[in-house]
Amino acid sequence: MPEISVQGLSKAFGGARALDEVTFTVRDKEFLTLLGPSGCGKTTTLMSIAGFQRPDAGTITCGDQTFFDFRGKVFLEAQDRNLGMVFQSYAVWPHLTVFGNVAFPLKVRRMRKDALRRRVTETLELVEMAGYAGRYPHELSGGQQQRVALARALVYSPTVLLLDEPFSNLDAKLRERARAWLKRLQGELGLTTLFVTHDQDEALSLSDRIVVMNQGAVLQAGTPEDIYRRPATRFTAEFLGHCNILAARAVTATAEGTAELVLHPGGQPITVSGEHLAAGAEVQLAVRPEAIALSALSAATGLNAYKAELRSASFLGDHYLYELDIDGMPLTVTDTRSFPGPSLTVRIPPSACRVLPP
Amino acid sequence: MTTSVSLAPGRATRIRRLLPGNGAQAAISGLVLVAVLAPVVPLVYASVQSAPIYLPGRYFTVAAYRQLFTDPAFWAAARNTAEFAAMTTGGALVLGGGFAIVCGRTDVPGRRWYPGLLIAPLLLPPLGLILGWNALYGAGGYAHDFITRTLHLPFNLSTVPGMAVLGTAVAVPVVFLVCRAALSGMDSALEDAARSVGAPALRVLGRVTLPMLRPALVNAGLLVCTLSIESLGIPLVFGSPQGHDFIASYLYTQWSTAFTPGPPVVSAGATVLLGCACVLLLLRGTLLRDQARFVTIGGRPGPAGGHGGTGSVRLPTAARLVLSVLLGLYVAVTTFAPIAALGLSSVTTELTPLIAPWHLFTAGNWRAIGQGQFATSITNTVEIALAGALITTALVALATAVAHRSAFAFRRGLPFLLLFPRAIPGLIIGIGFFWTFLLVNPPGHALLGSLWGIMLALSVRSLTIAYFVLSAAFAAVSESLDDAARSAGASWWAAITRITLPILRPALFAAFILMFIAILNDYDPALFLVTPGHELMGVTMLLSEQKGVNGPVAALAMVQIAITVVAIAIAGRLFSTRLRGRRNA
């Protein structure tokens, strides 16, 4: 399987910039996810790779084949790119049976009848739909239609698999199952896969690497853990999971790997590890709610320990969500234990604080 | 699965240039361009020549326009046309809009059935309806004496107001359809809100429903006005014999009685008429665009047909019954009685109130149309309607695909081209193709004396109908279906012909049936193109009627109506079984 390289891709619709110098690479056999909110440009990027959008600048290559090169005036038509694509709506053709749908790509490639039949059957077995070959799409459930769409995208052994929010039309339970199944299939076949979603859980659980996009630009690329634990921007921190964003000012510059800051608006001191900050620098700290330690103690002593008022507590099944107030600074904390309040002690581990650029 | 097998398409290595070079898309677009402009360009050219374009020694001049504008008969015809258009538009707006409100917003008994009956004149042959009116309400007609002597109404179908009554009856379905669509798309919660604050029923209709309907009324009014100024059948049957010409009939008379065939003055008049129609339709397009802006600002639309509430104004029982009877009476008087009279005159030697029809019964009219020119015209008409509908549906389907499902460079111009024939009056299509066939030879001369030429003209005239149906159908099919085919390796042509068009089969069939009916019942372009041996039903009917051959004409009209009804019935049956099949599945 080749790798896909996207370099400096830009696209504007009217005056609005949909893609702004988008650059990333999908490595061989990798499961890469483009993650971002609606309108961030992830689908435009995918459609540009698939050949349904014509970017205004940049290049797209797949292995040694150039799909698109603005300067070199190269545009390979969608049908000549040999990519497998699963659409958000599945786009299963309603007038063809399951067999007809999966056989179509082979028919346009003029495959001999017996080989075609064998191949389609094999692929339907792979997606566990062999028993449904004679059915029409309206006789299938959403999950089954999705498998047909996937079989149709895999049957001609495409170089790369493109998935455009394929789980968004499934209910929560089915989505989880489909996710696990897709991940297993992708690993078994060793498919280079580009996946587009706005769902952070999907992105975290499926991907080898995630590319976070917003407003047409790539914000950060990395492994799921990397992105979650070390967000590079406030947007990434808040888009992936919940995150407290605290305003702070550095008071002393430190060389030994910790920084002393004061929080706004309360003025409490806070120690942050692994950062080099100039004195007086205004920064934002990203702190995950689950990284903060709670205790029922009324006296707050020790490093980064604060007395907090409990504003509200919600029970969410496997954990509680607490809304706290530290001298006018709101803070969200999750914990598996129940605390009655009204006063609690909060401790923020120095390593849990991630300093974001202002 | 054996992933080692290489199944990449053979063309995959071929790198294409940025400019799309799809030959099929260019060919389809070119064909549409030629077909739509064919009747227009030579016409305008012929109007600025000193002599008909088949004569040598012509030169550029605007003399034809000067001659046209100094002819008092032209101005009389223009005045008549304007009066007719104004009265027809006014009448159709009042009646069509009123019927739409009654059927859509009140609880009048029979409101489910009336819409179908009210729009029947749109599908029935217009010439059949005109001849039916002549048989019933024309001078010496069955009901004429009753109206003028018993009811003492000064009704004369040969006058401009008289023709406007018939024009109104023909145009009411158009207004009704437009207003009904607007009403069903309107959230009836707006009216319910007015009632909940205490407004009485009529107040709600007057202060809420009617103002909301105003954009639809403007749209329908301009459409009816455009159709009225190109009316040819009505003045030819009623007005012209009494000297009340319209522009269309004036031009036709000039054409058919000219000393040298095809005088430039007729081309000039046709160009003027085309200009008027284009201005009206451009105006309509501009107004509709402005309205669309308001519609989107309107916010979240309510569920179709209201929010589960009644959505209708409750009227007193007496008013409901009176309205229902009036509606029934209107449908009977304007549509079914004339057709019944037509049927009756087809089986009598003469339909007259002076002698009971059973004394005059004859099968001779029907025997007459079984032979000679009448029989030829029936087979000719059905043949060109079938072939024309088939070819046009195929071409328009492909053209719609280029317009809405391709990256072809000039695709944005195609919808305009496909809508343009709607703006071209029928007689202009006739005259225009006549000149085109003369100018462009080959194949012009062969087409001029053949059914193929007439079929071409009638097909171009009606292709907008197919485009309306198919563009709506394309919009309803997700583009990701053909994108999926493209990403699976299919070319544009393969994706359209093997995926999109097969999915659109029901719409293709609907477009085919509507095109068949439209070509079957059309006549005005053919008036200018018919040659002996290539008669069509409509033309034969008009020309025979002018010679006073009433009985066989009535029988011929009944045949036309019967074929139309059968076509509609086949379509209805196929659609209902399809729908039932879907539901059972």
Interface residues (C-beta under 8 A of the other chain):
Chain A: A50 G51 F52 R54 Q65 T66 K73 V74 F75 L76 E77 A78 Q79 D80 R81 N82 L83 G84 M85 F87 Q88 S89 A91 V92 W93 P94 H95 F104 P105 L106 V108 R109 M111 R119 E122 T123 L126 Y136 H138 E139 A149 R152 A153 L154 Y156 S157 T159 L162 L189 G190
Chain B: M1 T2 T3 S4 V5 S6 L7 A8 P9 R11 A12 T13 R14 I15 R16 R17 L18 A407 S478 S480 L481 D483 A484 A485 R486 S487 A488 G489 A490 S491 W492 A494 A495 R498 I499 P502 I503 R505 R582 A585
